[in-house]
Amino acid sequence: MTQSIDFRRRGILRASGVSLLSASAVALLAGCEKMAAAQTGNTAGDVGILNTALSLEYEAISAYQLGATSGLLQKPVLEIAVLFQSHHKEHRDALIATIRKLGGSPVAAKSDAEVGKALNAAALKNQADVLRLAQRLEKGAANAYIGVIPSFGDRALAQVSARLAADEVMHWTVLSQALKEPLPAKALSFGA
Amino acid sequence: MKVLASAALAALVLGMTVPAHAADAAHGQELYESRCGGCHSLDANRVGPAHRGVFGRKAGTAPGFSYSPAVKNSGVVWEERTLDAWLTNPQALIPGQRMNFRVATAEDRADIIAYLRQQSGR
């Protein structure tokens, strides 16, 4: 039950100080190639937004780690949690690459223990509890990515934020299905 | 039906042009959990600072949270007017802040603020 999450990681590979972007990070950043060259007064603001997003992704990675190693998840839910964690790791890697590309410094991650305390992980008693926590965090993340879109100076980064939000919504939908909860009755339920 | 659809679309696009309404803390709680809950909790510092007691508090003073210098030195005190400005456009209120999350609709901002006020015992 203590499955290694890193086994499925397909993020940045680091060797001898050289970083290679994952395919998804490259795809995510496609269209943002002029960002570094076109530095504007908004760049520092954009880096700040991306660093906040990075903190969000770190928290998600830790939350899924806590869930996957809790002993509370059974297959196939465990496999889904591991897959979603790998998505968040790819988000993390893409955000770090973008922040560096813009000349910024990525923020550091908190420890899993710190995140677990802040999320009150000790209160998780069964699989449904873990799923509800993940569902809540995914919805919050999707709404966070939607809510910062108007603040980006670079429209290409705003599009990246929308793509990240789409991944979080996909996660939320699957988690809601696993909890056997109904889909939203009304349209435009995210960002609202 | 077309009129209703157009009105809904107009409300969506022009989210800031809304009449004054009585703030609804219960709705504010729903909004807080779905929109703010990605980064914030009432009683724990996460991506953003803990919010219980935020109403009436000086910005940048939640214990144990590492704030941007901009927020820490802003001199802002969180009350209805400043929270509304913050949620409308944080960068306009405190340049150099790190939140950047915006709530476009005045009614939603008022409801979230009512909830934060309630949870601050004010």
Interface residues (C-beta under 8 A of the other chain):
Chain A: A44 G45 G48 I49 N51 T52 S55 L56 E59 V115 K117 A118 L119 N120 R136 L137 K139 G140 A141 A142 N143 A144 G147 V148 P150 S151 L188 G191 A192
Chain B: L12 E33 S34 R35 C36 G37 G38 C39 S41 A44 N45 R46 V47 S68 N89 P90 Q91 G96 Q97 R98 M99 N100 F101 R102 V103 A104 D108
